[in-house]
Amino acid sequence: MPSQERPRLETERLLLRPPVVEDASAAAELLTDAEVMRFLGGVAKSAENTGDVVEKWIERWEQNDAGPFIVERRSDGRFLGRAGILVWDTRTWMLAASSDAGPYAQPELGWALVRAAWGYGYATEAARAVRDWARGERGIGRLVSLIAPGNVASQRVAQRLGASPGETVKLFGSDDAVVWVHPSA
């Protein structure tokens, strides 16, 4: 899908847009921070690898017509993180293309912000905008958020969005995550 057709979401304080390759340098603040990455696979990326991650985000859009949005503050354009839709294959709990996972495809509403943006309500604001877009524009029904048991801040975001904790699954073959189920539209 051509980038000019990709959605842009606006909230009171935020602009959300699909990623471009040029976002790699700004995304380094998020991806190289061990504290941020603690609940996102557990390993901070090297600055050299941030471009690969951003390319994966772009691929998610190409595969699923949805993916991570870049979150920017409207007042100054500052990169704050990412929030968007990822697709998991529930047979393996690995990231997948919807077409490959078929009936086992499970869309996830996820978010991650740079530490400087924590505690201001940006994650809830961004996640709410993505959730409403996913339901309204992409017709996504069942929506979950996969949250590490120790990630209390993300659990609070999920609660603010009305989600409820369910089963615990293993992601990537090793990390536990609680499946938070968002209420139906």
Secondary structure, 3 states (H helix, E strand, C coil): CCHHHCCCEECCCEEEECCCHHHHHHHHHHHCCHHHHCCCCCCCCCHHHHHHHHHHHHHHHHHHCCCEEEEEECCCCCEEEEEEEEEEECCCCEECCHHHHHHHEEEEEEEEECHHHCCCCHHHHHHHHHHHHHHHHHCCCCCEEEECCCCHHHHHHHHHCCCEEEEEEEECCCEEEEEEECCCC
